[in-house]
Structure formats: structure tokens, C-alpha cells
Amino acid sequence: MSKIGRAVAVILLAAGKTWAAAGITAAELRASTWSGGIIDNAAFIPSGRAAVAREPFFGTLKLTESRMISTPGKIAPNLVLGRNPQLFPAVDLAFFTDGGDLVPFTQDVIRSASIDRGQSFWDIIVQPGRVWSEPTDGGWSRAAFPFALISSIEGETHNGLATFLYRGARISNLRFQIVQQTAPFYIKNIFVAAGLVPAALETASKDRVDEARRAYEADRRDAAHIATWRALSARVGGGKLDRFDGAMSSSDIVLSGLDYQNTFYLKQCQSAGGPLPWCDRARFGVWSATKALANAAALLRLAQKYGPSVFDLKLRDYVPEAATYPGWNDVRFEDAIDMATGIGNGSTNVHPNNSSDGYIDPSYATWYEARSVQEKIEALLRDGRVYPWGPGKVTRYRDQDMFILGVAMDRFIKSKEGASADLWTMLRKEVFEPIGIHEAPTNRTIEPGGAPGQPMMAYGYYPTISDLVLIARLYQSGGKHGDRQILFAPRVQELLTWSRSKGLPTGERLSGGETTYSTAFWVATYTSANGCRVFYPRMVGWGGNLVALMPGGLTGVRLAKGDESKDPATADTDGMARVADRLAPFCR
């Protein structure tokens, strides 16, 4: 078990000892003090005696910045970029009810730290929850919702639950606990946390409620169908599902599952408080899986819309700041999506290649911490030397290359569709919404004056389980949804050519051999029991976040918080491939 895995196991045990069967009383929510500790997540959902809410909810919670009690006792480091990760952020959260559901006006990133509000390190995303009443609450109604603390310059989520009482214009404190997370970067430890936040209630604007209600109802209607792993076991036989997660420690896994014959079977969604309620609604930070989920999808949409010449467009023509840096003269959109710009900080040794050579070096933080799009462009252009082989020849992994490709694509769209056009809006309207994804929160650069900013594209997308499955299905169907070709078919078909390798060597070796890199996908090799070799593409993110596209339309998903620098199992999907091969033989 990895060091992170052992830490989580300790936290789980510690948290388990504090679980309270009685739940959270109304008196506790209205009091100025609280009992403390992680409790059973069941305390945040309706009890067996619950009834419908006594009234709907419509308003804005104004939350006060508050200290979190955590395990371990300190979230390390004490300050990150001068801000305190031990503090729950001061935020305004607007909700309305739709039937018995508590629906946020927005599932986009709600900024707090990134707009210099208070001292907390965190921004936040909120997801839909429930409203109800309990017989012992003295005429009050209850509300609860899942949320995720995030940082607008990073890519993980710290997932939790929150609950409060409301009655007319009155509201209780907000009780919360953070019980799960994907892999952190600047935060150095895996943690759980809880707290009681003073809250005030204000009237919410009705201007956007109809739009938000339509989006929520569309999301519910179009979401992928999710069933339990037990249901799949009963359907196909448990023996066929053995060792799906491979060698990865179960304590490092947030959730995993398999998309099989138009149903996603969820294997687990555990947390330090037990099963995570509303796991299907929760949003997860998937780090660099964003590159294939969003950046590749955007490029393939542009190629479908404007023709394959998009692949050969030069970055310098849309990022003129690069024109004075000779190494960028011949770099194409194609080279950037393959991480083959020919620029970086690694060695010139390519036999064998090490795609991570020079990746996160001492200069990386300058680009990573730069707030605005212009600051990030300037930082990445100053950094990195020109490799002797030039663009298109060797994959060297660089988040900066994916970011500048996103900038170039955004400016290409503006050149075609006008200054108000936006890359992420195009992705949402022309790729995500047609396949059933109606909310798509992502990190953007932080611009002076509060402008929306450039989507990061290299990481920072926060999908639900359903979002991951629907995007995977779009790729699995050759980029076509119904009668509509959304993504450029020849490139998607090349990715799904199972019988031969594609892309550039990475030097990464898994159980099936060396992986390659193509169009933001890591391509792995699987050898079946009868000796047939299959090459299948995977979306991969820091910590073991994986979406593996396999023959027969089967897709394996794993979200995790592993330490990939110490545990090679975070990148291995051989177990997924073995199970998929048993269910729908790859080679007949």
C-alpha cells in the first residue's frame, strides 16, 4: 500500500470511531457550538421517518469563512500561495427547489480565494441535493447538498456534504464534512475535515431560475443510466469481474466501474463517512484527463466543423506572442495535442524516450501560478529550450503545450465567429449539450476586472460520472451522436483501430508493454488469453484518474488519489481490459 493509501486507511479508521447513529439534531444545527468529528454520511440525507419539506427553498446562503477541524490535525502546508487551506471559504450559494431536490443556480466554479476574498485557499463547486422534513425538527425543513472544495489553479476536488435548517426567512448554521478527494498537488496530505459555518439568508434573484431549472431537468433526463456493481455481477457472474481494479490499493480508489451495454455499473463510491450520497451528482477533479475529455474533443470538433486543415494550423498565427520565439515557428495544432512541440526542459536522450523528462522542473511553478492568460503565455514562451528534433517527432509531456493550444483554438474560433465567441462555450454548446451534458464547470485563468478568463484545457474540468461516460460513448461511437457527426470521424476511428499501435513512444511501460501518446490519449496494449494484441486509448489524469476505451463499446472508469510517483499501479488498466475481454471477447 502506498504512503497515501496508508494515511487514508488511518483516517477511515479514525473517522469510523466517531460515527454517530443519531445523526445531526436540529438543536445542534442552531447552536453556536458543535460536537465535532466525521459522522456517518447517512446523517446528511433523509432518515427513514422523513417527510416532504414543509416549504420550498429559494434564497442565497451567505457563508462566513470558518476554520475546519481536520484529520490529520493540520492540512499541509499551513499556507499555499499565501492562503490558508484550513479555512472553509466565505461564499454566497444560491439555491431553489425543484420538487424535492435542492438545486444550485450554478454548478460552475464559485470563486472566493481566486478573487482574493478572505484568507481561505479554496473556491467551491456545489451540486444538487435534497429538501425534506424530520418529525423532531419542530416545524423546520432540512436541506442538504454535495459540494467540492477546489482551487482555481489546480485540478483536484475535496468532496463533501453540507446540511442546514430553514423556516421562512430564518436559517440555521451550515454543518459540513469533507470525506473524499482526488489526488492533491500543492496540498501535501490526504485529509478529511468537518465544521459548522455561520450562515445568513438573503433573497436570490429570479432572473436565471428558469434557465437553471431547464438545465437541471435536462441533466436528469439525459444522464447516463447508473446501476450497481452487484447488479452486473448478478447479470454476468461474479467470476468474470475478478480483479477489475488490478493492483491498485482499494484505499486509493475514489470510485470505479464499467460502461457495459448502455449502463454504467458503479463498483464503489466509498468515503471516510461510508458510502457517498449523491455520488452520481458529485463532481470530481480529474486533472489531466481533461486533455482528452475537453482539449482533444474541442480540436476534433473544430476539424469536423472547419475541415482537417485545422490540424496543420500554426500556433504562432493565433498566438502572435510566440512569433519572436523561433522554436514555435513551425509548431502546429497537431503537434501540441500530441505533446510533440519540440520544446521543453528535458534531456536530448530519446532512446528510449522518457515522456516525463523535464516535465515538472523548477521553472514549472512560474507558469503554473501565473494568474492571467497573458502572464501564462509569457511564462511558457520564456521557458523551455528548442530540442534538436523539432516539432512532431517526440512526445514530451507539458501542460503548457495543452494550455497554449487552448489559447490558439479560442482565438481561431474568434477569427471565424467573432470576438464574443469562446472555446469553452463552443465545447459546451456543440459537443457536450448534444450528448446530454448541460453543466460543465472548469477552471479558467484569473483575469483583472473579473473577466471570464481562458479555460485551462490542460486540467481543471470537473465532470460527474455521467459526464465521463457520455464523453466516452461519443468517442466510442466514432464521434457521432445519433445522426449527427460531432467529432472528426477519421481521427476518432484511428484512435479506435484496436489492431495496431498509434501515436508516439512514451517510455512508460505497463504490463502489456510500452504506451504511446496520440491526440491527448495514452494508448495501452493488452494481450488476450489467445495471444491477440489490442491497442486501446485511455484518458489519464494525475493520481490514477482513468477512462479506458476498449473494444465492443466497453469503457472502464477509475477515479483515485494515488501517488503515481511511487505506485505504478495508478496507470495500469490491465484488470479493466481483462474483465472487458471476458464480457465481450476482443478477438474472436
DRENNUGU-496853 format. One record per residue (C-alpha): x, z negated, y. Coordinates in pm, 1 decimal, always signed. Example, Ala and Ser with C-alpha at 12.3 -4.5 7.8 and 13.67 -1.06 7.14 Angstrom:
2
+1230.0; -780.0; -450.0
+1367.0; -714.0; -106.0
***
This chain:
588
+0.0; +0.0; +0.0
+129.1; +84.5; +347.1
+205.2; -183.9; +606.3
-106.3; -77.8; +798.0
-310.4; -90.5; +477.8
-191.6; -446.7; +403.4
-277.5; -551.8; +759.6
-629.4; -414.9; +724.3
-674.3; -588.1; +387.9
-580.3; -920.2; +552.2
-822.7; -853.3; +838.5
-1101.4; -768.2; +592.7
-1049.2; -1093.1; +406.0
-1033.2; -1294.7; +726.2
-1343.0; -1126.1; +862.1
-1530.9; -1177.1; +537.6
-1486.2; -1553.6; +560.9
-1667.7; -1558.4; +894.4
-1971.2; -1350.0; +795.1
-2294.7; -1523.4; +891.5
-2602.0; -1458.7; +678.7
-2835.3; -1587.2; +951.4
-2746.6; -1308.4; +1192.9
-2748.7; -1345.3; +1570.7
-3018.4; -1564.4; +1723.5
-3197.3; -1491.3; +2049.0
-3067.9; -1819.6; +2189.4
-2711.6; -1714.4; +2113.9
-2756.3; -1382.0; +2295.4
-2894.8; -1559.5; +2602.9
-2633.5; -1837.0; +2606.1
-2315.8; -1838.2; +2813.1
-2102.6; -1916.2; +2505.1
-2097.6; -1776.5; +2153.5
-1987.7; -1871.7; +1803.8
-1714.6; -1607.5; +1781.8
-1577.8; -1402.4; +1493.6
-1667.6; -1090.1; +1299.1
-2000.6; -1126.3; +1118.5
-2187.0; -911.0; +869.6
-2285.0; -581.0; +1031.4
-2638.3; -643.3; +899.2
-2684.4; -882.0; +1193.9
-2686.4; -577.1; +1422.6
-2972.5; -394.5; +1250.1
-3340.9; -483.5; +1193.3
-3399.2; -765.2; +942.6
-3649.3; -749.3; +659.0
-3904.1; -920.5; +886.5
-3855.2; -685.1; +1180.9
-4144.0; -511.9; +1355.7
-4158.7; -235.7; +1614.5
-4023.3; -315.6; +1960.1
-4272.4; -486.3; +2190.0
-4195.3; -231.8; +2460.9
-3978.8; +78.2; +2509.8
-3645.0; +54.8; +2683.7
-3544.7; +259.2; +2986.6
-3257.2; +145.5; +3202.8
-2887.2; +109.2; +3269.2
-2678.1; -173.5; +3130.8
-2411.7; -278.6; +3377.6
-2143.0; -447.4; +3169.7
-1876.9; -680.8; +3305.5
-1514.6; -644.1; +3198.1
-1464.3; -915.3; +2936.1
-1193.2; -1047.7; +2708.1
-1218.6; -955.9; +2340.7
-1136.5; -1204.0; +2064.6
-936.9; -1010.5; +1808.3
-768.1; -1030.6; +1469.3
-467.6; -1023.7; +1496.8
-491.4; -1258.4; +1794.2
-329.7; -1009.4; +2030.5
-381.8; -635.3; +2049.2
-29.6; -498.9; +2086.4
+126.9; -415.7; +2318.4
-9.1; -651.8; +2583.4
-14.0; -369.6; +2839.3
-44.6; +3.9; +2773.9
+34.0; +220.2; +3076.3
-14.4; -92.8; +3284.4
-361.9; -166.5; +3145.3
-488.1; -439.0; +2912.0
-624.4; -336.7; +2568.1
-760.1; -689.8; +2512.0
-1036.4; -629.7; +2768.1
-1374.0; -470.6; +2695.6
-1429.1; -221.8; +2979.9
-1663.8; -252.7; +3275.9
-1907.6; +36.2; +3219.0
-2260.6; +146.0; +3300.8
-2458.4; +259.2; +2994.3
-2795.6; +428.4; +3044.0
-3046.8; +444.4; +2754.7
-3405.1; +542.7; +2683.4
-3614.4; +514.9; +2368.2
-3740.2; +797.3; +2151.3
-3981.0; +642.8; +1902.6
-3783.5; +354.9; +1758.4
-3446.0; +499.7; +1847.6
-3231.7; +382.8; +2139.0
-3079.1; +699.2; +2285.3
-2793.1; +715.8; +2537.5
-2830.8; +955.6; +2828.0
-2488.0; +1091.9; +2737.0
-2261.9; +1091.7; +2434.3
-1973.9; +1225.4; +2642.5
-1675.8; +1007.4; +2726.7
-1778.9; +742.2; +2980.2
-1472.6; +670.4; +3185.7
-1360.3; +329.4; +3300.8
-983.5; +288.1; +3259.7
-918.2; +654.4; +3335.6
-1090.6; +621.5; +3675.3
-897.2; +300.5; +3747.6
-1195.2; +70.3; +3710.4
-1089.3; -286.9; +3633.7
-786.3; -373.6; +3420.9
-904.1; -262.6; +3074.0
-722.9; +12.7; +2883.9
-1046.1; +155.0; +2742.0
-1303.7; +423.7; +2807.3
-1609.8; +436.6; +2580.1
-1848.6; +665.1; +2390.9
-2193.9; +540.7; +2286.0
-2419.5; +675.2; +2012.8
-2790.5; +638.5; +1933.7
-2914.3; +313.8; +1781.3
-3249.8; +134.7; +1735.6
-3500.9; -91.1; +1911.9
-3720.9; -342.0; +1728.3
-3854.5; -697.8; +1744.3
-3789.9; -1007.5; +1535.0
-4056.6; -1277.8; +1484.2
-3826.8; -1555.2; +1609.1
-3726.5; -1387.0; +1937.7
-4007.3; -1536.8; +2149.3
-4157.1; -1213.8; +2281.0
-3829.5; -1031.9; +2348.7
-3734.2; -697.2; +2194.3
-3395.1; -616.6; +2044.4
-3175.2; -313.6; +2084.7
-2853.6; -216.6; +1910.4
-2623.5; +83.3; +1909.1
-2290.6; +203.4; +1768.2
-2006.1; +275.7; +2008.4
-1637.9; +362.9; +2012.6
-1366.3; +242.5; +2246.7
-1133.0; +531.2; +2324.5
-852.3; +627.1; +2560.0
-886.8; +949.9; +2754.3
-521.2; +1037.6; +2697.5
-521.5; +959.0; +2324.0
-730.0; +1054.4; +2021.9
-839.8; +758.7; +1807.2
-1165.3; +564.2; +1804.5
-1218.1; +190.8; +1764.2
-1569.5; +186.7; +1623.3
-1813.0; -96.4; +1672.8
-2170.2; -219.1; +1711.1
-2345.4; -385.5; +2002.8
-2680.0; -560.7; +2046.0
-2886.9; -717.9; +2326.3
-3235.7; -850.3; +2402.2
-3466.0; -709.0; +2667.6
-3803.4; -806.1; +2812.2
-3942.5; -630.2; +3116.5
-3673.2; -638.7; +3383.2
-3472.7; -909.1; +3203.7
-3181.9; -864.1; +2966.7
-2954.8; -1087.9; +2761.4
-2579.7; -1071.1; +2720.6
-2439.2; -792.3; +2505.9
-2287.7; -904.9; +2174.4
-2041.9; -661.7; +2014.7
-1790.8; -630.6; +1735.5
-1529.0; -364.3; +1661.2
-1490.8; -330.1; +1285.7
-1326.9; +5.2; +1207.2
-1091.8; +260.8; +1359.6
-893.8; +576.1; +1305.8
-514.3; +575.5; +1340.9
-379.1; +449.1; +1675.5
-72.9; +573.9; +1862.5
+10.4; +369.5; +2172.7
-180.8; +71.9; +2030.1
+58.7; -66.8; +1770.7
-165.9; -265.3; +1539.3
-486.0; -217.3; +1345.2
-734.2; -469.8; +1483.7
-1090.1; -594.9; +1473.6
-1248.3; -763.7; +1775.6
-1567.6; -923.3; +1900.0
-1710.4; -1056.7; +2221.7
-2004.7; -1149.3; +2441.3
-2033.8; -943.2; +2759.1
-2240.0; -1044.3; +3065.2
-2488.9; -767.5; +3136.5
-2725.0; -673.7; +3416.9
-3013.8; -427.5; +3400.8
-3077.2; -157.0; +3657.2
-3326.5; +126.6; +3670.2
-3199.4; +453.9; +3526.7
-3259.5; +790.4; +3689.2
-3524.8; +1003.3; +3520.8
-3360.7; +1327.7; +3630.3
-3189.4; +1400.7; +3296.6
-3407.6; +1217.9; +3047.4
-3595.5; +1528.9; +2929.2
-3271.1; +1717.6; +2873.3
-3118.4; +1423.0; +2686.9
-3430.0; +1382.2; +2472.2
-3430.5; +1750.3; +2375.5
-3061.8; +1734.8; +2282.2
-3114.5; +1423.6; +2071.0
-3413.7; +1562.7; +1889.4
-3228.3; +1889.2; +1827.0
-2932.8; +1692.4; +1688.9
-3158.7; +1508.0; +1444.3
-3330.8; +1830.6; +1340.7
-3012.3; +2032.3; +1287.2
-2777.8; +1770.0; +1141.2
-2623.1; +1825.4; +800.8
-2802.9; +1651.6; +516.8
-2603.5; +1347.5; +400.9
-2651.1; +1174.9; +64.4
-2462.8; +902.1; -117.8
-2164.6; +946.9; -347.4
-2372.2; +767.9; -611.7
-2628.1; +1048.3; -589.5
-2354.2; +1306.2; -651.2
-2223.3; +1102.5; -943.3
-2571.2; +1092.4; -1095.9
-2606.1; +1465.4; -1043.1
-2275.3; +1590.8; -1185.2
-2137.1; +1296.8; -1383.9
-1901.0; +1033.9; -1250.4
-1603.7; +1157.2; -1454.0
-1590.7; +1480.0; -1256.4
-1535.1; +1281.4; -935.1
-1238.9; +1072.2; -1052.0
-950.7; +1024.8; -805.0
-1113.6; +1224.8; -526.7
-909.6; +1033.6; -265.6
-584.7; +1086.2; -452.7
-305.1; +836.7; -397.3
-414.9; +722.2; -52.3
-486.4; +349.1; -22.4
-858.6; +277.3; -1.9
-793.4; +23.4; +275.3
-660.6; +306.5; +494.3
-968.6; +524.8; +443.3
-1247.3; +508.5; +700.8
-1477.1; +746.8; +513.4
-1455.4; +1035.8; +270.9
-1689.5; +1275.1; +99.9
-1761.3; +1623.5; -29.6
-1986.1; +1901.0; +101.1
-2139.6; +2049.9; -213.0
-2431.2; +2294.9; -231.1
-2554.1; +2225.3; +121.8
-2543.7; +1846.5; +100.8
-2262.2; +1623.7; +218.9
-2205.4; +1337.6; -24.4
-2055.5; +1037.6; +155.7
-1827.4; +829.0; -60.1
-1770.7; +533.4; +168.1
-1816.8; +411.4; +521.1
-1679.9; +60.1; +497.7
-1557.8; -169.3; +771.5
-1444.3; -524.4; +834.7
-1813.0; -621.7; +863.2
-1928.6; -444.5; +549.5
-2098.2; -102.3; +536.7
-2101.9; +54.8; +883.3
-2461.2; +103.4; +1004.0
-2546.3; +442.5; +1153.0
-2229.5; +592.2; +1008.2
-2395.3; +934.3; +1032.5
-2433.1; +884.8; +1410.0
-2088.8; +735.5; +1474.0
-1818.9; +942.7; +1641.0
-1463.3; +937.8; +1515.7
-1131.7; +1026.0; +1673.3
-972.9; +1290.3; +1451.6
-657.7; +1356.9; +1653.6
-502.5; +1697.4; +1574.2
-786.7; +1813.6; +1352.0
-916.8; +1910.6; +1697.8
-674.3; +2204.6; +1688.9
-873.9; +2378.0; +1413.4
-1216.1; +2230.6; +1493.3
-1203.9; +2335.9; +1858.9
-897.4; +2534.7; +1968.1
-898.8; +2781.8; +1679.7
-1278.7; +2807.2; +1699.1
-1254.6; +2890.0; +2070.9
-988.1; +3157.8; +2017.2
-1178.2; +3314.2; +1727.2
-1493.9; +3316.9; +1939.3
-1309.5; +3497.5; +2220.6
-1174.5; +3750.9; +1970.7
-1524.7; +3814.8; +1840.2
-1664.4; +3843.7; +2192.6
-1389.3; +4044.7; +2361.8
-1206.3; +4205.8; +2070.4
-891.5; +4127.0; +1868.7
-667.3; +4223.4; +2161.0
-725.2; +3863.0; +2273.4
-468.2; +3753.7; +2014.8
-199.7; +3961.1; +2190.0
-270.0; +3837.6; +2542.7
+36.2; +3685.6; +2710.1
+14.0; +3324.3; +2818.1
+209.3; +3395.3; +3137.9
-64.3; +3634.0; +3255.8
-311.1; +3343.7; +3265.7
-68.7; +3059.4; +3333.7
+143.0; +3221.3; +3607.7
+332.8; +2894.5; +3647.1
+514.1; +2999.8; +3325.7
+641.1; +3327.5; +3474.3
+957.9; +3166.7; +3612.3
+1049.9; +3028.0; +3269.4
+1196.5; +3319.3; +3068.3
+1118.7; +3166.5; +2729.4
+746.9; +3210.6; +2795.1
+761.5; +3579.9; +2888.5
+652.9; +3716.2; +2550.7
+451.1; +3425.8; +2411.6
+105.1; +3542.2; +2303.1
-216.4; +3352.4; +2239.5
-146.7; +3432.2; +1872.0
+190.9; +3256.3; +1882.0
+51.1; +2941.4; +2041.2
-229.8; +2897.7; +1785.1
+36.6; +2932.8; +1512.2
+268.3; +2679.9; +1685.8
+530.4; +2953.8; +1699.2
+608.4; +2984.0; +2071.0
+983.2; +2974.9; +2008.2
+1019.6; +2679.9; +2247.6
+1091.8; +2318.8; +2160.5
+1339.3; +2034.7; +2130.3
+1438.7; +2055.6; +1765.9
+1740.1; +2191.9; +1584.3
+1801.0; +2559.0; +1500.8
+1805.2; +2485.4; +1128.3
+1524.6; +2681.3; +961.1
+1649.8; +2693.9; +600.5
+1445.6; +2503.4; +512.5
+1227.1; +2469.6; +818.5
+1101.4; +2131.5; +935.0
+795.1; +2197.6; +1147.7
+815.2; +1845.8; +1295.0
+1174.9; +1894.2; +1410.7
+1180.3; +1794.5; +1779.0
+808.1; +1706.8; +1791.2
+771.0; +1358.8; +1944.4
+1106.4; +1318.1; +2116.8
+1189.5; +1100.5; +2422.3
+1056.8; +1366.6; +2661.2
+714.3; +1384.7; +2492.9
+572.3; +1088.2; +2685.4
+619.8; +1263.0; +3020.1
+376.9; +1534.2; +2916.2
+150.2; +1304.2; +2715.3
+99.3; +1057.7; +3000.2
+59.9; +1318.9; +3274.6
-296.6; +1290.2; +3401.1
-392.5; +1617.8; +3568.3
-382.1; +1969.5; +3428.1
-120.4; +2073.1; +3681.6
+101.9; +1776.5; +3600.8
+76.2; +1855.2; +3230.5
+159.5; +2224.0; +3283.7
+462.5; +2138.0; +3493.1
+583.2; +1878.9; +3240.5
+558.2; +2110.8; +2939.4
+723.9; +2403.0; +3119.6
+1018.7; +2185.8; +3222.8
+1054.7; +2055.2; +2869.8
+1190.4; +2237.2; +2566.6
+1463.3; +2492.6; +2522.4
+1429.3; +2850.9; +2402.2
+1500.7; +2887.3; +2031.4
+1714.9; +3188.0; +1929.5
+1444.8; +3339.1; +1707.0
+1183.6; +3393.2; +1982.1
+804.0; +3369.6; +1951.2
+601.2; +3439.9; +1638.8
+874.2; +3365.6; +1384.1
+897.4; +2989.3; +1316.0
+635.2; +2712.9; +1330.1
+749.3; +2408.0; +1523.6
+469.8; +2159.1; +1583.2
+396.8; +2093.1; +1953.8
+79.6; +1954.2; +2108.6
+197.7; +2109.7; +2433.7
+158.3; +2461.5; +2290.5
-203.7; +2397.5; +2195.5
-273.8; +2249.8; +2538.1
-129.4; +2545.3; +2729.7
-323.6; +2782.6; +2504.6
-639.1; +2596.0; +2603.6
-549.1; +2635.4; +2970.3
-484.3; +3007.6; +2921.9
-813.5; +3058.4; +2737.3
-1002.5; +2871.1; +3008.3
-850.3; +3093.0; +3276.1
-914.3; +3405.4; +3066.9
-1282.7; +3311.7; +3049.0
-1291.1; +3258.3; +3424.4
-1135.5; +3602.6; +3476.2
-1418.3; +3753.4; +3270.7
-1716.4; +3537.0; +3359.3
-1643.1; +3381.8; +3699.2
-1486.9; +3068.5; +3841.6
-1764.8; +2841.4; +3715.9
-1701.3; +2935.9; +3352.3
-1540.5; +2667.8; +3135.8
-1373.7; +2681.6; +2793.2
-1549.0; +2375.4; +2651.5
-1887.2; +2488.9; +2783.1
-1833.3; +2824.5; +2610.9
-1741.2; +2647.1; +2287.3
-2048.8; +2424.7; +2305.2
-2296.7; +2697.6; +2400.5
-2165.6; +2984.9; +2187.7
-2019.3; +2812.4; +1882.1
-2143.8; +2455.7; +1843.1
-2507.5; +2478.4; +1954.4
-2594.4; +2781.0; +1737.0
-2475.3; +2593.1; +1426.9
-2659.7; +2272.6; +1518.6
-2412.8; +2063.1; +1722.6
-2573.0; +1960.9; +2051.6
-2332.6; +1690.3; +2171.8
-1956.1; +1742.4; +2181.1
-1757.5; +1468.9; +2357.3
-1391.2; +1541.4; +2417.8
-1104.2; +1413.0; +2626.5
-1016.9; +1605.5; +2939.1
-739.5; +1579.4; +3192.5
-795.3; +1327.9; +3469.5
-821.7; +1512.0; +3799.3
-811.1; +1387.7; +4158.8
-1156.1; +1354.3; +4310.0
-1331.2; +1323.5; +3974.0
-1334.6; +1694.7; +3879.6
-1427.6; +1752.0; +3511.5
-1072.8; +1838.8; +3403.0
-925.7; +2064.3; +3136.1
-1023.6; +1986.0; +2774.2
-716.0; +1869.5; +2584.3
-771.7; +2104.2; +2285.0
-465.1; +1966.6; +2100.9
-653.6; +1643.9; +2016.6
-930.2; +1436.0; +2168.9
-1250.4; +1576.8; +2012.7
-1489.5; +1308.7; +1880.8
-1716.7; +1458.4; +1612.1
-1972.8; +1297.5; +1383.3
-1965.3; +1352.5; +1005.9
-2234.8; +1618.0; +1051.7
-2030.1; +1795.7; +1319.8
-1730.1; +1817.5; +1085.2
-1947.1; +1955.0; +807.2
-2126.0; +2211.9; +1025.2
-1799.5; +2348.3; +1168.6
-1651.6; +2364.8; +818.9
-1958.9; +2555.3; +698.5
-1915.9; +2804.8; +982.3
-1561.3; +2877.2; +865.4
-1670.0; +2881.2; +500.9
-1932.4; +3145.6; +581.7
-1671.3; +3376.7; +734.9
-1754.5; +3270.4; +1091.6
-2115.3; +3382.1; +1053.3
-2428.1; +3171.4; +1102.7
-2748.8; +3331.5; +981.7
-2744.7; +3687.3; +1110.6
-2502.5; +3610.9; +1392.6
-2127.5; +3665.3; +1371.4
-1985.9; +3386.0; +1588.3
-1615.6; +3388.2; +1499.9
-1386.1; +3686.1; +1446.0
-1450.4; +3769.9; +1081.2
-1119.3; +3934.1; +976.5
-915.2; +3628.9; +1077.7
-1153.4; +3383.8; +911.3
-1155.6; +3596.8; +596.4
-776.2; +3593.6; +597.0
-780.9; +3213.3; +607.4
-1022.6; +3212.6; +312.4
-821.1; +3453.3; +98.8
-768.1; +3197.1; -175.2
-537.6; +3406.4; -393.2
-239.8; +3436.6; -160.8
-44.1; +3233.4; +88.7
-76.7; +3289.1; +460.9
+98.4; +3160.4; +769.5
+449.8; +3032.9; +839.3
+650.9; +2780.8; +631.9
+637.9; +2419.3; +749.4
+887.8; +2247.3; +521.5
+619.2; +1991.0; +432.9
+596.8; +1955.4; +55.6
+289.0; +1820.9; -121.9
+222.2; +1801.5; -495.1
+130.2; +2170.7; -506.5
+435.7; +2289.1; -313.3
+520.4; +2373.7; +47.7
+240.8; +2401.2; +302.5
+218.7; +2679.4; +559.9
+63.4; +2689.4; +907.0
-184.9; +2955.1; +1017.2
-428.1; +2963.3; +1312.3
-414.0; +2581.9; +1350.4
-476.5; +2524.3; +979.3
-235.5; +2367.7; +730.4
-256.6; +2573.1; +411.0
-200.7; +2382.6; +85.3
-150.5; +2508.7; -269.7
-344.0; +2387.8; -573.0
-273.6; +2487.5; -932.5
-570.8; +2457.9; -1166.2
-554.4; +2341.2; -1528.4
-543.8; +2703.2; -1646.7
-245.5; +2782.1; -1423.0
-433.9; +2970.0; -1148.7
-295.2; +2908.1; -798.0
-523.1; +2869.7; -495.1
-418.8; +2855.8; -129.1
-672.2; +2667.8; +82.9
-673.3; +2587.2; +458.4
-710.7; +2235.8; +596.5
-774.4; +2082.8; +936.2
-530.9; +1791.3; +968.3
-504.9; +1503.0; +1216.0
-275.6; +1203.7; +1262.2
-337.6; +918.3; +1018.9
-484.7; +1117.3; +731.2
-782.0; +1284.9; +900.7
-854.2; +1591.6; +687.7
-1115.3; +1863.2; +642.1
-1022.4; +2081.7; +343.0
-1193.0; +2419.2; +295.8
-1197.2; +2506.6; -73.6
-1335.5; +2793.1; -283.7
-1704.2; +2803.6; -366.5
-1802.6; +2674.1; -24.7
-1689.2; +2320.9; -107.4
-1535.6; +2112.6; +172.2
-1366.5; +1776.1; +137.9
-1355.4; +1534.5; +433.6
-1145.5; +1224.1; +480.1
-1105.7; +1015.6; +796.5
-838.3; +749.7; +787.1
-597.5; +521.6; +967.3
-288.6; +566.1; +750.0
+70.5; +560.8; +867.1
+181.9; +911.5; +778.6
+542.5; +840.8; +870.6
+555.6; +600.6; +575.0
+286.2; +726.5; +338.4
+294.5; +1094.1; +231.4
-44.8; +1047.9; +63.0
-209.6; +1076.6; +407.0
-156.6; +1455.1; +392.1
-237.8; +1509.2; +23.9
-569.9; +1669.3; -71.2
-490.1; +1748.7; -433.9
-752.2; +1497.6; -551.7
-1020.5; +1671.0; -345.7
-917.8; +2008.6; -486.2
-919.5; +1876.9; -843.8
-1276.0; +1742.4; -806.0
-1396.9; +2062.3; -636.8
-1237.9; +2269.4; -915.6
-1429.7; +2068.2; -1176.5
-1760.0; +2123.0; -994.4
-1713.9; +2493.8; -913.5
-1412.1; +2631.7; -1103.1
-1175.9; +2807.9; -864.0
-1055.4; +3060.1; -1122.9
-1299.8; +3186.0; -1383.2
***
